[in-house]
Amino acid sequence: MLSYQHSYHAGCLADVHKHALLSVLLTNLIQKERPLSYIETHSGRGIYDLDSEDSQKTGEAEQGIKALQKAAIFPKDHPYMRTLLAAQSRRGQNIYLGSPAFAKEILRPQDDLYLMELHPQEIKYLHRNFRDENVHIHFRDGYEGALAIAPPKARRGLVLIDPSYEIKTEYQDCVAFIKKLHQKWPQAVIALWYPMLEAGLYKGMVKALDDMPFPNRDHRSFQYAHPKDVSGLFGTGLYLINTPWGVNSQFDEVETLLKSFVEG
């Protein structure tokens, strides 16, 4: 069940929402001098070519990041746009960063990145795209790998959980994993991304998380289409545990900007 490849969807509106929030979160976390550990359970290849055949086939980037950049929705000094523009100036205007690359661009040399990926093709790209000493790539199940590492040497950290949700049990698996991870590494900031689909399976996952006694949670959801108007994804959500102080208003700003784009 490893058929999902994000190259078809890189730069879509769901990506923009996720990565804009992630950029704000990481920028906030590096304000303290102590080292930070970043763990991603489902990393993909990390960097994507929006001129590729895969991207052109769906056209999702055209309606997402390319349209957003053309309309200058995000200020150039916003953490999300600042990071993307810096990477594009070095790598080319048609590249888009996955979550691992946003993290690598924002984090410092003293911070460690632990990137998990189980897809045999994506792991090859991941190794090719990240060769830095502070990036540790693992060809293993992301849930198992993150639990094996936690807590890392630098106990200040962020774990991003971003599975494909190809398997229906993934929603329950995420809840079980987060419970174990929080017990083992209670100070970690945990960020769970999820897709909003008409079947509504995400609702049970969110309720299960709401029923648990997690600290400083923040739940974000952004709907950019009406469920009846699309056959697939109509929105995206991010569920946070141990949310750092001060990011809530910056998250509000991101969603206000995206709302203006969708409604404009």
C-alpha positions in Angstrom: 0.0 0.0 0.0 2.8 2.4 -0.9 1.3 3.8 -4.0 1.0 7.5 -3.0 3.6 9.9 -4.5 3.3 13.5 -3.5 4.9 14.8 -6.7 1.4 14.8 -8.3 0.1 17.2 -5.6 3.1 19.3 -4.6 2.3 23.0 -4.2 -1.5 22.5 -4.0 -3.6 24.6 -1.6 -3.4 21.9 1.1 0.4 22.1 0.9 0.4 25.9 1.2 -1.8 25.8 4.3 0.4 23.1 5.9 3.7 24.6 5.0 2.7 28.2 5.9 1.8 27.0 9.4 4.9 24.8 9.7 7.1 27.8 8.7 5.6 30.0 11.4 6.0 27.2 13.9 9.6 26.5 13.2 10.5 30.2 13.0 9.0 30.5 16.5 10.9 27.5 17.9 14.3 28.6 16.8 14.0 31.9 18.7 15.5 30.0 21.7 19.2 29.2 21.4 19.0 25.6 22.6 19.2 22.9 19.8 16.0 21.6 18.4 15.1 18.1 17.0 12.8 17.8 14.1 11.2 14.4 13.3 9.0 13.7 10.2 7.2 10.4 10.0 6.3 10.5 6.3 8.9 12.7 4.5 8.4 12.0 0.8 11.2 13.2 -1.4 11.5 16.7 0.1 11.9 18.8 -3.0 9.6 18.8 -6.0 9.8 20.0 -9.6 6.6 21.8 -10.6 7.6 21.5 -14.3 7.6 17.7 -14.0 5.2 15.5 -15.8 3.6 14.4 -12.5 2.9 18.0 -11.5 1.6 19.0 -15.0 -0.8 16.1 -15.0 -2.9 17.3 -12.1 -2.3 21.1 -12.4 -2.8 21.4 -8.7 0.3 23.7 -8.3 -1.1 26.0 -10.9 -4.2 26.5 -8.7 -2.1 26.6 -5.6 1.3 28.0 -5.0 1.8 29.4 -8.5 -1.5 31.3 -8.4 -0.7 32.5 -4.8 2.7 33.8 -5.8 1.3 35.5 -8.9 -1.3 37.3 -6.7 1.3 38.1 -4.1 -1.0 36.8 -1.3 1.8 36.4 1.2 4.2 39.3 2.0 7.7 38.5 0.9 9.0 38.7 4.5 6.5 36.1 5.8 8.4 33.0 7.1 6.7 30.8 4.5 7.3 33.0 1.4 10.7 34.2 2.6 11.8 30.5 2.9 10.4 29.5 -0.5 11.8 32.5 -2.4 15.3 31.9 -0.9 15.2 28.3 -2.1 13.8 29.2 -5.5 16.6 31.8 -6.0 19.1 29.0 -5.6 17.4 26.1 -7.2 15.1 27.6 -9.8 11.7 29.3 -9.9 9.8 26.0 -10.5 10.8 24.1 -7.5 8.6 23.6 -4.5 9.7 22.6 -1.0 8.2 19.7 0.9 8.0 19.8 4.6 11.6 18.4 5.2 13.0 21.1 2.9 11.1 23.9 4.7 12.5 22.5 8.0 16.0 22.3 6.6 15.9 25.9 5.2 14.6 27.3 8.5 16.5 25.3 11.1 20.1 25.9 12.2 23.3 23.8 12.0 22.9 22.9 15.6 19.4 21.4 15.0 18.9 17.8 13.9 16.4 16.5 11.4 15.2 12.9 11.4 13.4 12.0 8.2 11.4 8.8 7.9 10.3 7.4 4.6 9.2 3.9 3.6 8.5 4.3 -0.2 11.4 2.7 -2.1 11.4 5.4 -4.8 10.9 8.4 -2.6 13.7 7.4 -0.2 16.1 7.5 -3.1 15.1 11.1 -3.9 15.3 12.0 -0.2 18.9 10.7 0.0 19.7 12.7 -3.1 18.1 15.9 -1.9 19.6 16.0 1.7 23.3 15.4 2.3 23.8 17.6 5.3 25.5 16.3 8.5 22.5 17.2 10.7 20.0 15.4 8.5 19.4 11.8 9.4 17.4 9.8 6.9 15.7 6.5 7.9 14.2 4.0 5.5 11.7 2.7 7.9 8.1 2.9 9.2 7.7 6.5 10.4 5.7 5.6 13.5 8.1 2.9 14.6 11.1 5.1 13.8 9.9 8.2 15.6 9.1 6.1 18.7 12.5 4.5 18.6 14.3 7.9 18.5 12.1 9.7 21.0 13.2 11.4 23.0 16.3 12.5 21.0 19.4 14.1 22.6 18.0 17.6 22.0 14.7 17.3 23.9 13.2 20.5 22.5 11.5 19.2 19.4 8.8 19.1 16.8 7.3 15.9 15.3 5.3 16.3 12.0 2.9 13.5 11.2 1.8 13.6 7.6 0.7 10.2 6.3 -1.1 9.7 3.0 -4.2 8.3 4.6 -4.5 5.7 1.8 -5.5 3.1 4.4 -8.7 3.8 6.4 -7.1 2.6 9.6 -4.5 5.4 9.3 -6.8 7.7 11.3 -6.9 5.3 14.3 -3.2 4.6 13.8 -2.4 8.3 14.2 -4.3 8.6 17.4 -2.6 5.5 18.9 0.9 6.8 17.8 0.4 10.3 19.2 -0.7 8.8 22.6 2.5 6.7 22.7 4.7 9.5 21.5 3.4 12.0 24.1 3.9 9.5 26.9 7.4 8.9 25.8 8.3 12.5 25.0 5.9 14.7 26.8 7.6 18.0 25.9 7.6 17.5 22.2 5.5 19.7 20.0 3.3 17.3 17.9 1.8 18.4 14.7 -0.7 16.2 12.9 -1.8 17.1 9.3 -4.9 15.6 7.9 -7.0 15.8 4.7 -10.7 16.9 4.8 -12.5 14.4 2.5 -16.3 13.9 2.0 -16.2 10.5 3.8 -15.4 12.5 7.0 -13.1 9.9 8.6 -11.0 12.7 10.0 -13.8 13.7 12.4 -13.5 10.6 14.5 -9.7 11.1 14.7 -10.1 14.7 15.9 -12.7 13.7 18.5 -10.5 11.0 19.8 -7.7 13.5 20.2 -10.0 16.1 21.8 -11.0 13.5 24.4 -7.4 13.0 25.5 -5.8 15.2 28.2 -3.1 16.8 25.9 -1.6 20.2 26.9 -1.8 23.5 25.0 -3.6 22.1 21.9 -4.5 24.1 18.9 -6.7 22.8 16.1 -6.6 24.4 12.7 -8.8 23.6 9.7 -9.0 25.4 6.4 -11.8 24.6 3.8 -11.1 25.9 0.3 -14.0 24.3 -1.5 -17.5 23.0 -0.8 -17.5 19.2 -0.4 -20.2 18.9 -3.1 -18.1 20.9 -5.6 -15.1 18.5 -5.6 -14.6 14.8 -5.8 -11.6 14.7 -3.4 -9.9 16.9 -1.0 -11.8 20.1 -0.1 -9.8 21.2 2.9 -6.9 20.5 5.3 -6.4 20.4 9.0 -3.5 20.6 11.5 -3.8 19.4 15.1 -1.2 20.7 17.5 -0.1 19.5 20.9 2.2 21.6 23.1 1.6 24.6 20.9 4.3 27.3 21.5 3.2 30.5 23.0 2.5 33.3 20.5 2.0 31.4 17.3 -1.8 31.4 17.4 -2.2 35.0 16.1 0.3 34.2 13.3 -1.7 31.1 12.4 -4.8 33.4 12.2 -2.9 35.6 9.8 -2.0 32.7 7.5 -5.6 31.6 7.4 -6.9 35.1 6.8 -4.6 35.5 3.8 -5.6 32.1 2.4 -9.3 32.9 2.9 -8.8 36.2 1.0 -7.3 34.3 -1.9 -10.0 31.6 -2.0 -12.9 34.2 -1.8 -11.2 36.7 -4.1 
